Amino acid sequence: MTDQLIFDVHEKIATIRLNRPEKYNAFNAEMLAAWAQALREASTREDVHVIVVTGTGKGFCSGGDVGNMHNRKEDSAYSRKLFLSDHVHQIPLTLETIDKPVLIAVNGVATGAGMDMALMGDIRIAARSARFAETYVKVGLFAGDGGTWYLPRIVGMSKALELFWTARFVDADEALSLGIVNKVVDNDQLMPATYEMAGQISAQPQLAVRMMKRAAKQSMAMDLRTHLEMASSHMAAMYSTEDHKEAATAFKEKRPPVFTGR
């Protein structure tokens, strides 16, 4: 790991905290490698049910470390492409393999690739001071990290293009109205609210939680008939799980179910 990222697990919730507050958590290759490693570890640990990603200080993430861009001005186009594929893209590609819920706690500004990294989570909770902007056009660049894949799926194509083309800032309340975030809370309530939701999800039967995420994600690339075929197979398999049997028994006995937590 690195001191640029803090990773810990407590009560079945893994927290990944970006830790370059002096740079508003702008990422470099070292942070990205630690970020991807933390995601992979959290995805395989049996004592982790939910993953939370947040930032240290006043910013969630300001994107790539622009201060170092002048050091790469002589890089070839191919080397810059490799930086994206070998480093930046490891975050969305790793997240694509994780069925566990990923909550993003947006503690401050999220711009450019920092906004896109927030979009890569399943649920976003924003502090009231959070602000979002797709700032690429201001520096003559393009969202090479996958932002043009995520944002239209969340806000629709026309609104996504507006945000890409104008690079304007969206405050927390507008982000809520657009569906960019699920919830807005006062700054000092951000982590308590995030952990409360994470705890609620963690208490559910985990196979069902993960299966629903997988099916919902897969549905985005399926026609209805194909999805229904898959869903019926998953549903049939779920009937045989211990969690379902426990829930059915608890219902008959009029008591709360006790799930295995796995």
ZADO-1210 file (C-alpha; in nm, 4 decimals, padded with zeros to 6 digits):
<atoms>
<atom x="00.0000" y="00.0000" z="00.0000" code="MET" pos="1"/>
<atom x="00.0936" y="00.3693" z="00.0190" code="THR" pos="2"/>
<atom x="00.0225" y="00.6603" z="00.2502" code="ASP" pos="3"/>
<atom x="-00.1689" y="00.8131" z="-00.0427" code="GLN" pos="4"/>
<atom x="-00.4574" y="00.5774" z="00.0339" code="LEU" pos="5"/>
<atom x="-00.5986" y="00.4447" z="00.3621" code="ILE" pos="6"/>
<atom x="-00.7705" y="00.1055" z="00.3716" code="PHE" pos="7"/>
<atom x="-00.9409" y="-00.0508" z="00.6703" code="ASP" pos="8"/>
<atom x="-01.2205" y="-00.2929" z="00.7545" code="VAL" pos="9"/>
<atom x="-01.4623" y="-00.2511" z="01.0444" code="HIS" pos="10"/>
<atom x="-01.7865" y="-00.4354" z="01.1119" code="GLU" pos="11"/>
<atom x="-01.7956" y="-00.5892" z="00.7622" code="LYS" pos="12"/>
<atom x="-01.7514" y="-00.2535" z="00.5880" code="ILE" pos="13"/>
<atom x="-01.4294" y="-00.1799" z="00.4003" code="ALA" pos="14"/>
<atom x="-01.3339" y="00.1869" z="00.3697" code="THR" pos="15"/>
<atom x="-01.1031" y="00.3122" z="00.0965" code="ILE" pos="16"/>
<atom x="-01.0002" y="00.6704" z="00.1690" code="ARG" pos="17"/>
<atom x="-00.8075" y="00.8727" z="-00.0890" code="LEU" pos="18"/>
<atom x="-00.5369" y="01.0531" z="00.1022" code="ASN" pos="19"/>
<atom x="-00.3733" y="01.3386" z="-00.0862" code="ARG" pos="20"/>
<atom x="-00.5686" y="01.6248" z="00.0721" code="PRO" pos="21"/>
<atom x="-00.3108" y="01.8851" z="-00.0288" code="GLU" pos="22"/>
<atom x="-00.3943" y="01.7945" z="-00.3932" code="LYS" pos="23"/>
<atom x="-00.7675" y="01.7513" z="-00.3373" code="TYR" pos="24"/>
<atom x="-00.6925" y="01.3789" z="-00.3740" code="ASN" pos="25"/>
<atom x="-00.5750" y="01.4085" z="-00.7333" code="ALA" pos="26"/>
<atom x="-00.4535" y="01.0653" z="-00.8345" code="PHE" pos="27"/>
<atom x="-00.1237" y="00.9459" z="-00.9744" code="ASN" pos="28"/>
<atom x="-00.0028" y="00.5989" z="-01.0742" code="ALA" pos="29"/>
<atom x="00.0909" y="00.5079" z="-00.7159" code="GLU" pos="30"/>
<atom x="-00.2505" y="00.5967" z="-00.5754" code="MET" pos="31"/>
<atom x="-00.4324" y="00.4214" z="-00.8590" code="LEU" pos="32"/>
<atom x="-00.2347" y="00.0999" z="-00.8032" code="ALA" pos="33"/>
<atom x="-00.3178" y="00.1054" z="-00.4305" code="ALA" pos="34"/>
<atom x="-00.6823" y="00.1868" z="-00.5078" code="TRP" pos="35"/>
<atom x="-00.7202" y="-00.1094" z="-00.7438" code="ALA" pos="36"/>
<atom x="-00.5396" y="-00.3370" z="-00.4966" code="GLN" pos="37"/>
<atom x="-00.7705" y="-00.2283" z="-00.2128" code="ALA" pos="38"/>
<atom x="-01.0771" y="-00.2958" z="-00.4275" code="LEU" pos="39"/>
<atom x="-00.9510" y="-00.6427" z="-00.5151" code="ARG" pos="40"/>
<atom x="-00.8745" y="-00.7238" z="-00.1510" code="GLU" pos="41"/>
<atom x="-01.2156" y="-00.6021" z="-00.0356" code="ALA" pos="42"/>
<atom x="-01.3866" y="-00.8056" z="-00.3066" code="SER" pos="43"/>
<atom x="-01.2320" y="-01.1330" z="-00.1885" code="THR" pos="44"/>
<atom x="-01.2449" y="-01.0929" z="00.1902" code="ARG" pos="45"/>
<atom x="-01.5290" y="-01.2833" z="00.3560" code="GLU" pos="46"/>
<atom x="-01.5414" y="-01.0260" z="00.6363" code="ASP" pos="47"/>
<atom x="-01.6345" y="-00.7497" z="00.3883" code="VAL" pos="48"/>
<atom x="-01.9954" y="-00.7044" z="00.2799" code="HIS" pos="49"/>
<atom x="-01.9915" y="-00.3436" z="00.1602" code="VAL" pos="50"/>
<atom x="-01.7184" y="-00.1156" z="00.0218" code="ILE" pos="51"/>
<atom x="-01.7119" y="00.2593" z="00.0941" code="VAL" pos="52"/>
<atom x="-01.4896" y="00.4998" z="-00.1013" code="VAL" pos="53"/>
<atom x="-01.4324" y="00.8578" z="00.0165" code="THR" pos="54"/>
<atom x="-01.1669" y="01.1281" z="00.0302" code="GLY" pos="55"/>
<atom x="-00.9637" y="01.3045" z="00.2946" code="THR" pos="56"/>
<atom x="-00.9959" y="01.6795" z="00.3428" code="GLY" pos="57"/>
<atom x="-01.2081" y="01.9197" z="00.1393" code="LYS" pos="58"/>
<atom x="-01.2157" y="01.7242" z="-00.1857" code="GLY" pos="59"/>
<atom x="-01.3301" y="01.3819" z="-00.2961" code="PHE" pos="60"/>
<atom x="-01.1026" y="01.3754" z="-00.6018" code="CYS" pos="61"/>
<atom x="-00.9910" y="01.6448" z="-00.8446" code="SER" pos="62"/>
<atom x="-00.9020" y="01.3931" z="-01.1158" code="GLY" pos="63"/>
<atom x="-00.5528" y="01.3318" z="-01.2433" code="GLY" pos="64"/>
<atom x="-00.2603" y="01.5204" z="-01.0938" code="ASP" pos="65"/>
<atom x="-00.2569" y="01.8131" z="-01.3376" code="VAL" pos="66"/>
<atom x="00.0526" y="01.9549" z="-01.1678" code="GLY" pos="67"/>
<atom x="00.2541" y="01.6691" z="-01.3125" code="ASN" pos="68"/>
<atom x="00.1150" y="01.7003" z="-01.6647" code="MET" pos="69"/>
<atom x="00.3938" y="01.9322" z="-01.7761" code="HIS" pos="70"/>
<atom x="00.6366" y="01.6519" z="-01.6935" code="ASN" pos="71"/>
<atom x="00.4622" y="01.4344" z="-01.9524" code="ARG" pos="72"/>
<atom x="00.4301" y="01.6883" z="-02.2338" code="LYS" pos="73"/>
<atom x="00.6942" y="01.5070" z="-02.4374" code="GLU" pos="74"/>
<atom x="00.5230" y="01.1693" z="-02.3958" code="ASP" pos="75"/>
<atom x="00.3979" y="01.0012" z="-02.7092" code="SER" pos="76"/>
<atom x="00.0273" y="00.9566" z="-02.7719" code="ALA" pos="77"/>
<atom x="00.0739" y="00.5832" z="-02.7231" code="TYR" pos="78"/>
<atom x="00.2415" y="00.6234" z="-02.3830" code="SER" pos="79"/>
<atom x="-00.0475" y="00.8403" z="-02.2673" code="ARG" pos="80"/>
<atom x="-00.2935" y="00.5781" z="-02.3882" code="LYS" pos="81"/>
<atom x="-00.0983" y="00.3171" z="-02.1906" code="LEU" pos="82"/>
<atom x="-00.1176" y="00.5305" z="-01.8757" code="PHE" pos="83"/>
<atom x="-00.4958" y="00.5236" z="-01.9060" code="LEU" pos="84"/>
<atom x="-00.5229" y="00.1526" z="-01.9811" code="SER" pos="85"/>
<atom x="-00.2537" y="00.0368" z="-01.7367" code="ASP" pos="86"/>
<atom x="-00.3475" y="00.2638" z="-01.4464" code="HIS" pos="87"/>
<atom x="-00.6690" y="00.4685" z="-01.4686" code="VAL" pos="88"/>
<atom x="-00.8780" y="00.1988" z="-01.6350" code="HIS" pos="89"/>
<atom x="-00.7892" y="-00.0506" z="-01.3625" code="GLN" pos="90"/>
<atom x="-01.0438" y="00.1181" z="-01.1350" code="ILE" pos="91"/>
<atom x="-01.3557" y="00.0759" z="-01.3551" code="PRO" pos="92"/>
<atom x="-01.2416" y="-00.2636" z="-01.4820" code="LEU" pos="93"/>
<atom x="-01.1879" y="-00.3890" z="-01.1264" code="THR" pos="94"/>
<atom x="-01.5219" y="-00.2467" z="-01.0144" code="LEU" pos="95"/>
<atom x="-01.6882" y="-00.4274" z="-01.3047" code="GLU" pos="96"/>
<atom x="-01.5883" y="-00.7599" z="-01.1474" code="THR" pos="97"/>
<atom x="-01.7170" y="-00.6771" z="-00.7962" code="ILE" pos="98"/>
<atom x="-02.0658" y="-00.7903" z="-00.7005" code="ASP" pos="99"/>
<atom x="-02.0426" y="-00.6386" z="-00.3517" code="LYS" pos="100"/>
<atom x="-02.2125" y="-00.2991" z="-00.3083" code="PRO" pos="101"/>
<atom x="-01.9827" y="00.0020" z="-00.3534" code="VAL" pos="102"/>
<atom x="-02.0923" y="00.3265" z="-00.1841" code="LEU" pos="103"/>
<atom x="-01.9227" y="00.6561" z="-00.2654" code="ILE" pos="104"/>
<atom x="-01.9188" y="00.9236" z="00.0062" code="ALA" pos="105"/>
<atom x="-01.8507" y="01.2493" z="-00.1785" code="VAL" pos="106"/>
<atom x="-01.7003" y="01.4774" z="00.0839" code="ASN" pos="107"/>
<atom x="-01.6184" y="01.7731" z="-00.1405" code="GLY" pos="108"/>
<atom x="-01.5273" y="01.8723" z="-00.4938" code="VAL" pos="109"/>
<atom x="-01.5283" y="01.5981" z="-00.7579" code="ALA" pos="110"/>
<atom x="-01.4047" y="01.7215" z="-01.0943" code="THR" pos="111"/>
<atom x="-01.3021" y="01.5653" z="-01.4233" code="GLY" pos="112"/>
<atom x="-01.1904" y="01.2093" z="-01.3675" code="ALA" pos="113"/>
<atom x="-01.2677" y="01.2597" z="-00.9974" code="GLY" pos="114"/>
<atom x="-01.6346" y="01.3034" z="-01.0838" code="MET" pos="115"/>
<atom x="-01.6159" y="01.0011" z="-01.3112" code="ASP" pos="116"/>
<atom x="-01.4607" y="00.7906" z="-01.0345" code="MET" pos="117"/>
<atom x="-01.7574" y="00.8815" z="-00.8151" code="ALA" pos="118"/>
<atom x="-01.9959" y="00.7763" z="-01.0931" code="LEU" pos="119"/>
<atom x="-01.8346" y="00.4320" z="-01.0983" code="MET" pos="120"/>
<atom x="-01.9836" y="00.3403" z="-00.7606" code="GLY" pos="121"/>
<atom x="-02.3275" y="00.1895" z="-00.7096" code="ASP" pos="122"/>
<atom x="-02.4667" y="00.4537" z="-00.4716" code="ILE" pos="123"/>
<atom x="-02.3435" y="00.8067" z="-00.4035" code="ARG" pos="124"/>
<atom x="-02.4058" y="01.0070" z="-00.0861" code="ILE" pos="125"/>
<atom x="-02.2939" y="01.3696" z="-00.0974" code="ALA" pos="126"/>
<atom x="-02.2007" y="01.6202" z="00.1675" code="ALA" pos="127"/>
<atom x="-02.3828" y="01.9485" z="00.1203" code="ARG" pos="128"/>
<atom x="-02.0522" y="02.1099" z="00.0216" code="SER" pos="129"/>
<atom x="-01.9918" y="01.8615" z="-00.2609" code="ALA" pos="130"/>
<atom x="-01.9668" y="01.9965" z="-00.6134" code="ARG" pos="131"/>
<atom x="-01.9333" y="01.8128" z="-00.9419" code="PHE" pos="132"/>
<atom x="-01.7987" y="01.9179" z="-01.2817" code="ALA" pos="133"/>
<atom x="-01.6843" y="01.7468" z="-01.6015" code="GLU" pos="134"/>
<atom x="-01.3972" y="01.9889" z="-01.6593" code="THR" pos="135"/>
<atom x="-01.2164" y="01.8209" z="-01.9502" code="TYR" pos="136"/>
<atom x="-01.3262" y="02.0662" z="-02.2178" code="VAL" pos="137"/>
<atom x="-01.1662" y="02.3559" z="-02.0291" code="LYS" pos="138"/>
<atom x="-00.8223" y="02.2063" z="-02.0886" code="VAL" pos="139"/>
<atom x="-00.8994" y="02.0728" z="-02.4346" code="GLY" pos="140"/>
<atom x="-00.9228" y="01.7123" z="-02.3231" code="LEU" pos="141"/>
<atom x="-01.1658" y="01.4219" z="-02.3362" code="PHE" pos="142"/>
<atom x="-01.2977" y="01.1902" z="-02.0654" code="ALA" pos="143"/>
<atom x="-01.0621" y="00.9017" z="-02.1336" code="GLY" pos="144"/>
<atom x="-01.1468" y="00.7208" z="-01.8116" code="ASP" pos="145"/>
<atom x="-01.4972" y="00.6080" z="-01.9065" code="GLY" pos="146"/>
<atom x="-01.6963" y="00.9117" z="-01.7977" code="GLY" pos="147"/>
<atom x="-01.8735" y="00.9222" z="-02.1340" code="THR" pos="148"/>
<atom x="-01.9979" y="00.5675" z="-02.0606" code="TRP" pos="149"/>
<atom x="-02.1167" y="00.6292" z="-01.7041" code="TYR" pos="150"/>
<atom x="-02.2705" y="00.9772" z="-01.7090" code="LEU" pos="151"/>
<atom x="-02.5248" y="00.9270" z="-01.9923" code="PRO" pos="152"/>
<atom x="-02.6494" y="00.6121" z="-01.8191" code="ARG" pos="153"/>
<atom x="-02.7160" y="00.8114" z="-01.5022" code="ILE" pos="154"/>
<atom x="-02.8539" y="01.1456" z="-01.6257" code="VAL" pos="155"/>
<atom x="-02.9490" y="01.0741" z="-01.9889" code="GLY" pos="156"/>
<atom x="-02.7670" y="01.1687" z="-02.3059" code="MET" pos="157"/>
<atom x="-02.8714" y="01.5321" z="-02.3500" code="SER" pos="158"/>
<atom x="-02.7964" y="01.6303" z="-01.9904" code="LYS" pos="159"/>
<atom x="-02.4647" y="01.4447" z="-02.0023" code="ALA" pos="160"/>
<atom x="-02.3618" y="01.6327" z="-02.3161" code="LEU" pos="161"/>
<atom x="-02.4604" y="01.9613" z="-02.1534" code="GLU" pos="162"/>
<atom x="-02.2364" y="01.8872" z="-01.8565" code="LEU" pos="163"/>
<atom x="-01.9483" y="01.7741" z="-02.0782" code="PHE" pos="164"/>
<atom x="-01.9730" y="02.0722" z="-02.3147" code="TRP" pos="165"/>
<atom x="-02.0219" y="02.3481" z="-02.0577" code="THR" pos="166"/>
<atom x="-01.7975" y="02.2101" z="-01.7798" code="ALA" pos="167"/>
<atom x="-02.0242" y="02.3907" z="-01.5340" code="ARG" pos="168"/>
<atom x="-02.0317" y="02.3030" z="-01.1660" code="PHE" pos="169"/>
<atom x="-02.3296" y="02.1168" z="-01.0223" code="VAL" pos="170"/>
<atom x="-02.3929" y="02.1601" z="-00.6503" code="ASP" pos="171"/>
<atom x="-02.5140" y="01.8811" z="-00.4235" code="ALA" pos="172"/>
<atom x="-02.8826" y="01.9685" z="-00.4492" code="ASP" pos="173"/>
<atom x="-02.8782" y="01.9777" z="-00.8300" code="GLU" pos="174"/>
<atom x="-02.6776" y="01.6547" z="-00.8326" code="ALA" pos="175"/>
<atom x="-02.9572" y="01.4991" z="-00.6278" code="LEU" pos="176"/>
<atom x="-03.2241" y="01.6234" z="-00.8666" code="SER" pos="177"/>
<atom x="-03.0307" y="01.4845" z="-01.1648" code="LEU" pos="178"/>
<atom x="-02.9773" y="01.1441" z="-01.0040" code="GLY" pos="179"/>
<atom x="-02.6007" y="01.1885" z="-00.9822" code="ILE" pos="180"/>
<atom x="-02.6255" y="01.1292" z="-00.6067" code="VAL" pos="181"/>
<atom x="-02.8806" y="00.9313" z="-00.4054" code="ASN" pos="182"/>
<atom x="-02.8763" y="01.1454" z="-00.0936" code="LYS" pos="183"/>
<atom x="-02.7433" y="01.4786" z="00.0366" code="VAL" pos="184"/>
<atom x="-02.6585" y="01.5309" z="00.4036" code="VAL" pos="185"/>
<atom x="-02.4909" y="01.7961" z="00.6141" code="ASP" pos="186"/>
<atom x="-02.1133" y="01.7797" z="00.5994" code="ASN" pos="187"/>
<atom x="-02.0698" y="01.6410" z="00.9496" code="ASP" pos="188"/>
<atom x="-02.3260" y="01.3688" z="00.8782" code="GLN" pos="189"/>
<atom x="-02.1655" y="01.2343" z="00.5610" code="LEU" pos="190"/>
<atom x="-01.9791" y="00.9373" z="00.7057" code="MET" pos="191"/>
<atom x="-02.2437" y="00.8497" z="00.9693" code="PRO" pos="192"/>
<atom x="-02.5112" y="00.8495" z="00.6974" code="ALA" pos="193"/>
<atom x="-02.2926" y="00.6482" z="00.4637" code="THR" pos="194"/>
<atom x="-02.2085" y="00.3884" z="00.7268" code="TYR" pos="195"/>
<atom x="-02.5734" y="00.3702" z="00.8319" code="GLU" pos="196"/>
<atom x="-02.6746" y="00.2794" z="00.4773" code="MET" pos="197"/>
<atom x="-02.3789" y="00.0443" z="00.4422" code="ALA" pos="198"/>
<atom x="-02.4833" y="-00.1275" z="00.7653" code="GLY" pos="199"/>
<atom x="-02.8399" y="-00.1700" z="00.6419" code="GLN" pos="200"/>
<atom x="-02.7131" y="-00.3363" z="00.3247" code="ILE" pos="201"/>
<atom x="-02.4590" y="-00.5445" z="00.5150" code="SER" pos="202"/>
<atom x="-02.7347" y="-00.6890" z="00.7335" code="ALA" pos="203"/>
<atom x="-02.9192" y="-00.8327" z="00.4323" code="GLN" pos="204"/>
<atom x="-02.8580" y="-01.1840" z="00.2912" code="PRO" pos="205"/>
<atom x="-02.5426" y="-01.1210" z="00.0923" code="GLN" pos="206"/>
<atom x="-02.5920" y="-01.3663" z="-00.1916" code="LEU" pos="207"/>
<atom x="-02.9227" y="-01.1970" z="-00.2741" code="ALA" pos="208"/>
<atom x="-02.7612" y="-00.8522" z="-00.2548" code="VAL" pos="209"/>
<atom x="-02.4806" y="-00.9488" z="-00.4903" code="ARG" pos="210"/>
<atom x="-02.7047" y="-01.1378" z="-00.7298" code="MET" pos="211"/>
<atom x="-02.9317" y="-00.8344" z="-00.7662" code="MET" pos="212"/>
<atom x="-02.6360" y="-00.6107" z="-00.8443" code="LYS" pos="213"/>
<atom x="-02.5011" y="-00.8548" z="-01.1014" code="ARG" pos="214"/>
<atom x="-02.8393" y="-00.8968" z="-01.2708" code="ALA" pos="215"/>
<atom x="-02.9081" y="-00.5220" z="-01.2781" code="ALA" pos="216"/>
<atom x="-02.5664" y="-00.4501" z="-01.4318" code="LYS" pos="217"/>
<atom x="-02.6016" y="-00.7270" z="-01.6893" code="GLN" pos="218"/>
<atom x="-02.9486" y="-00.6072" z="-01.7875" code="SER" pos="219"/>
<atom x="-02.7933" y="-00.2928" z="-01.9374" code="MET" pos="220"/>
<atom x="-02.6531" y="-00.5020" z="-02.2217" code="ALA" pos="221"/>
<atom x="-02.9456" y="-00.7455" z="-02.2649" code="MET" pos="222"/>
<atom x="-03.2778" y="-00.7524" z="-02.4396" code="ASP" pos="223"/>
<atom x="-03.5783" y="-00.8272" z="-02.2182" code="LEU" pos="224"/>
<atom x="-03.6235" y="-01.1900" z="-02.3229" code="ARG" pos="225"/>
<atom x="-03.2586" y="-01.2759" z="-02.2542" code="THR" pos="226"/>
<atom x="-03.2713" y="-01.1008" z="-01.9199" code="HIS" pos="227"/>
<atom x="-03.5875" y="-01.2834" z="-01.8149" code="LEU" pos="228"/>
<atom x="-03.4269" y="-01.6165" z="-01.9005" code="GLU" pos="229"/>
<atom x="-03.1281" y="-01.5310" z="-01.6849" code="MET" pos="230"/>
<atom x="-03.3435" y="-01.3934" z="-01.4020" code="ALA" pos="231"/>
<atom x="-03.5582" y="-01.7056" z="-01.3851" code="SER" pos="232"/>
<atom x="-03.2470" y="-01.9232" z="-01.3555" code="SER" pos="233"/>
<atom x="-03.1059" y="-01.7063" z="-01.0785" code="HIS" pos="234"/>
<atom x="-03.4386" y="-01.7045" z="-00.8951" code="MET" pos="235"/>
<atom x="-03.4668" y="-02.0828" z="-00.9109" code="ALA" pos="236"/>
<atom x="-03.1170" y="-02.1181" z="-00.7662" code="ALA" pos="237"/>
<atom x="-03.1923" y="-01.8718" z="-00.4855" code="MET" pos="238"/>
<atom x="-03.4776" y="-02.0893" z="-00.3560" code="TYR" pos="239"/>
<atom x="-03.2193" y="-02.3465" z="-00.2464" code="SER" pos="240"/>
<atom x="-03.0087" y="-02.1063" z="-00.0390" code="THR" pos="241"/>
<atom x="-02.9929" y="-02.1259" z="00.3380" code="GLU" pos="242"/>
<atom x="-03.0795" y="-01.7568" z="00.3625" code="ASP" pos="243"/>
<atom x="-03.4094" y="-01.8065" z="00.1795" code="HIS" pos="244"/>
<atom x="-03.4943" y="-02.1119" z="00.3896" code="LYS" pos="245"/>
<atom x="-03.4191" y="-01.9168" z="00.7072" code="GLU" pos="246"/>
<atom x="-03.6317" y="-01.6223" z="00.5923" code="ALA" pos="247"/>
<atom x="-03.9252" y="-01.8511" z="00.5125" code="ALA" pos="248"/>
<atom x="-03.8958" y="-02.0273" z="00.8491" code="THR" pos="249"/>
<atom x="-03.8675" y="-01.6989" z="01.0367" code="ALA" pos="250"/>
<atom x="-04.1795" y="-01.5689" z="00.8620" code="PHE" pos="251"/>
<atom x="-04.3777" y="-01.8729" z="00.9708" code="LYS" pos="252"/>
<atom x="-04.2448" y="-01.8442" z="01.3245" code="GLU" pos="253"/>
<atom x="-04.3110" y="-01.4686" z="01.3318" code="LYS" pos="254"/>
<atom x="-03.9542" y="-01.3771" z="01.4255" code="ARG" pos="255"/>
<atom x="-03.6722" y="-01.1798" z="01.2602" code="PRO" pos="256"/>
<atom x="-03.4566" y="-01.3914" z="01.0282" code="PRO" pos="257"/>
<atom x="-03.0957" y="-01.4651" z="01.1211" code="VAL" pos="258"/>
<atom x="-02.8888" y="-01.4723" z="00.8047" code="PHE" pos="259"/>
<atom x="-02.5522" y="-01.6419" z="00.7648" code="THR" pos="260"/>
<atom x="-02.3934" y="-01.3157" z="00.6513" code="GLY" pos="261"/>
<atom x="-02.2077" y="-01.4812" z="00.3632" code="ARG" pos="262"/>
</atoms>
